[in-house]
Amino acid sequence: MLRTLLRRFSMLLLSLLLLCSAGNNYLQDDGSTDENTLKALFIYNFTKQIEWPSASLQGTRFIISIYGSSPVKDKLQLVMKGRRIFDKNVEIKEISRPEDISGSHILFIPKGSGHKLSIFLEAYADKGVLIITEEKGMTNRGAGINIIEKDSRLRFELNDGALKKQGLKVSNQLYNLAINIRS
């Protein structure tokens, strides 16, 4: 019971952090925050809860690649404007080929592109790249984090094995907030 209460409190805390960090710039006309903005905020907040291998943080930029076209890209650019990750400037780029993610720290694969996941996993299986998806079943196929809708809310799943294979260390808080953890 205590664990359930702590989990609910942690989720509430993360939700408050997401909304507080959002500010009024991310609100729609009706005062709500749209789904793509929330996904962008999730991605930003994941960077605060994950430790990358030091070798992958040698450059001057923290690179987030998005495979193909996604409305999350525009929202992510808005969320990241003026922010730094690990004291590095953030670069957000749209890519169309697996070789384009070279040097990236995060790869976001939007809905409808999950069939490309295995290609990226083959090419970057142990390169310190956090692979985030948004399609049902993607953690079972090797994604590190999968953002999904559950009970009319955005939540996320973790694939512990995939994250460890990438050399990524996840905070206990993030593990506690995940709705499903695959080993």
C-alpha positions as CSV (number, residue, x, y, z in Angstrom):
1,M,0.0,0.0,0.0
2,L,2.8,2.4,0.8
3,R,4.4,1.6,-2.5
4,T,1.2,2.4,-4.3
5,L,0.9,5.7,-2.4
6,L,4.5,6.6,-3.2
7,R,3.9,5.8,-6.9
8,R,0.8,8.0,-7.1
9,F,2.6,10.8,-5.3
10,S,5.6,10.5,-7.7
11,M,3.3,10.5,-10.7
12,L,1.5,13.6,-9.3
13,L,4.9,15.3,-8.7
14,L,6.0,14.5,-12.3
15,S,2.8,15.8,-13.7
16,L,3.2,19.0,-11.7
17,L,6.8,19.4,-12.8
18,L,5.7,18.9,-16.4
19,L,3.0,21.5,-16.2
20,C,5.1,24.0,-14.2
21,S,8.0,23.7,-16.6
22,A,5.5,24.2,-19.5
23,G,4.4,27.7,-18.5
24,N,1.8,29.6,-20.4
25,N,3.8,29.3,-23.7
26,Y,2.6,25.8,-24.2
27,L,-1.1,26.2,-23.5
28,Q,-3.7,26.0,-26.2
29,D,-6.4,28.6,-26.5
30,D,-8.7,26.6,-24.1
31,G,-6.0,26.6,-21.4
32,S,-5.1,22.9,-21.9
33,T,-1.8,21.4,-23.0
34,D,-1.9,19.4,-26.2
35,E,-0.6,15.8,-26.5
36,N,2.5,16.7,-28.6
37,T,3.6,19.3,-26.1
38,L,3.3,16.8,-23.3
39,K,5.3,14.3,-25.3
40,A,8.0,17.0,-25.8
41,L,8.0,17.7,-22.0
42,F,8.3,14.0,-21.3
43,I,11.3,13.8,-23.5
44,Y,12.9,16.8,-21.9
45,N,12.2,15.5,-18.4
46,F,13.7,12.1,-19.3
47,T,17.0,13.8,-19.8
48,K,16.9,14.8,-16.2
49,Q,16.3,11.3,-15.0
50,I,18.8,9.4,-17.2
51,E,22.6,9.3,-17.1
52,W,24.4,8.8,-20.5
53,P,27.8,7.2,-20.8
54,S,30.5,9.8,-20.5
55,A,32.0,8.9,-23.8
56,S,28.7,9.8,-25.6
57,L,28.7,13.3,-24.0
58,Q,32.0,14.4,-25.3
59,G,30.6,16.8,-28.0
60,T,29.4,20.4,-27.5
61,R,25.8,19.6,-28.4
62,F,23.1,17.3,-27.0
63,I,21.4,16.0,-30.1
64,I,17.8,14.8,-30.3
65,S,16.9,13.2,-33.6
66,I,13.3,12.6,-34.8
67,Y,12.8,10.0,-37.5
68,G,10.6,11.5,-40.3
69,S,8.0,14.1,-39.8
70,S,6.3,14.5,-36.5
71,P,4.4,17.4,-34.8
72,V,6.4,16.6,-31.7
73,K,9.5,18.2,-33.4
74,D,8.0,21.7,-33.4
75,K,6.8,21.3,-29.8
76,L,10.2,20.0,-28.7
77,Q,11.9,23.0,-30.3
78,L,9.6,25.2,-28.3
79,V,10.2,23.3,-25.1
80,M,14.0,23.3,-25.6
81,K,14.4,26.9,-26.6
82,G,17.0,28.5,-24.4
83,R,17.6,25.3,-22.4
84,R,20.7,23.3,-22.0
85,I,21.1,19.6,-21.3
86,F,24.2,18.5,-19.4
87,D,25.5,22.0,-20.0
88,K,25.3,21.6,-23.7
89,N,23.3,23.4,-26.4
90,V,20.4,21.3,-27.7
91,E,20.1,20.4,-31.4
92,I,16.8,18.9,-32.7
93,K,17.0,17.4,-36.1
94,E,14.7,15.5,-38.4
95,I,16.3,12.4,-40.0
96,S,15.3,10.1,-42.8
97,R,18.0,7.4,-42.7
98,P,19.6,5.4,-39.9
99,E,23.1,6.7,-40.6
100,D,21.8,10.3,-39.9
101,I,21.5,9.6,-36.1
102,S,25.3,9.4,-35.7
103,G,26.2,11.5,-32.7
104,S,22.6,11.6,-31.4
105,H,21.7,11.1,-27.8
106,I,18.0,10.6,-28.3
107,L,16.1,9.1,-31.2
108,F,12.3,9.7,-31.3
109,I,10.4,7.3,-33.6
110,P,6.9,8.6,-34.0
111,K,3.7,6.6,-34.6
112,G,3.6,4.8,-37.9
113,S,7.4,4.4,-38.1
114,G,7.8,1.6,-35.5
115,H,8.6,-0.8,-38.3
116,K,12.0,0.9,-38.7
117,L,12.9,0.2,-35.0
118,S,14.8,-3.0,-35.8
119,I,17.0,-1.1,-38.3
120,F,18.0,1.5,-35.8
121,L,18.6,-1.1,-33.1
122,E,20.9,-3.1,-35.4
123,A,22.9,0.0,-36.2
124,Y,23.0,1.6,-32.8
125,A,22.4,-1.2,-30.3
126,D,25.1,-0.1,-27.8
127,K,26.0,3.5,-28.8
128,G,24.4,5.3,-25.8
129,V,21.2,6.3,-27.8
130,L,17.9,6.6,-25.9
131,I,15.3,5.3,-28.3
132,I,11.8,6.7,-27.5
133,T,8.7,5.5,-29.4
134,E,5.0,6.1,-29.2
135,E,3.4,2.9,-30.5
136,K,1.9,0.0,-28.6
137,G,4.3,-2.9,-28.1
138,M,7.5,-1.0,-28.9
139,T,9.3,-1.8,-25.6
140,N,8.7,-5.5,-26.4
141,R,10.6,-4.9,-29.6
142,G,13.5,-3.1,-28.1
143,A,12.7,0.6,-27.6
144,G,14.1,2.0,-24.3
145,I,11.0,4.2,-23.6
146,N,7.6,4.0,-25.1
147,I,5.1,6.9,-24.5
148,I,1.5,5.6,-24.7
149,E,-2.0,6.7,-23.7
150,K,-3.5,4.8,-20.8
151,D,-6.7,5.7,-19.0
152,S,-7.0,8.9,-21.1
153,R,-3.5,10.0,-19.9
154,L,-0.1,9.9,-21.4
155,R,2.2,7.4,-19.5
156,F,5.4,5.6,-20.4
157,E,6.9,2.2,-20.4
158,L,10.5,1.3,-19.8
159,N,12.6,-1.5,-21.3
160,D,15.3,-2.0,-18.6
161,G,17.3,-4.4,-20.8
162,A,17.4,-2.1,-23.8
163,L,18.4,0.9,-21.6
164,K,21.2,-1.0,-19.9
165,K,22.4,-2.3,-23.3
166,Q,22.8,1.3,-24.4
167,G,24.8,2.1,-21.2
168,L,22.0,4.4,-19.9
169,K,21.4,4.6,-16.1
170,V,17.9,5.4,-15.1
171,S,16.9,7.0,-11.9
172,N,14.8,5.2,-9.4
173,Q,12.2,7.9,-9.7
174,L,11.7,7.2,-13.4
175,Y,11.4,3.5,-12.7
176,N,8.8,4.2,-10.1
177,L,6.8,6.3,-12.5
178,A,6.8,3.8,-15.4
179,I,3.6,1.9,-15.9
180,N,5.4,-1.2,-17.2
181,I,9.0,-2.3,-16.9
182,R,10.4,-4.9,-19.3
183,S,13.6,-6.6,-18.3
